[in-house]
């Protein structure tokens, strides 16, 4: 999905890999805070930014701790959604 590798939890998209970037579903309420962090940008597939999604560039996931933090955020949000 989205031209890369994606991971789902309970049938809900959680996160994915697009090239060297991480796509993280943090949820609409957390998106503004996530976008204020370094190495992030809105996820946009050509129709404007997708609510609740951020793209994290390689600099933002350079360490295992950084990557684990972003995946944990995405996992927490996706796990909070009803299963599909």
Residue pairs with C-beta under 8 A, 6 or more apart in sequence:
1 13
1 16
2 16
2 18
2 23
2 45
3 18
4 16
4 17
4 18
4 19
4 23
5 16
5 17
6 13
6 14
6 15
6 16
6 17
6 23
7 13
7 14
7 15
7 16
8 14
8 78
9 75
9 78
9 79
10 78
10 79
10 81
10 82
10 83
10 84
11 83
11 84
12 25
12 78
12 81
12 83
12 84
13 25
13 78
14 25
14 71
14 74
14 75
14 77
14 78
14 79
15 22
15 23
15 24
15 25
15 70
15 71
15 74
15 75
15 78
16 22
16 23
17 23
18 55
20 57
20 58
21 55
21 56
21 57
21 58
22 55
22 56
22 60
22 61
22 67
22 70
22 71
23 43
23 53
23 54
23 55
23 56
24 34
24 53
24 54
24 55
24 56
24 70
24 71
24 73
24 74
25 52
25 53
25 74
25 77
25 78
26 34
26 52
26 53
26 54
26 73
26 74
26 77
27 52
27 77
27 80
28 51
28 52
30 52
30 73
30 77
31 51
31 52
31 53
31 54
34 40
34 54
34 73
35 41
35 42
35 54
37 60
38 59
38 60
39 56
39 57
39 58
39 59
39 60
39 61
40 54
40 55
40 56
40 57
40 60
41 54
41 55
41 57
42 49
42 50
42 53
42 54
42 55
43 49
43 50
43 53
43 54
43 55
44 50
52 77
56 70
60 66
60 70
61 67
61 70
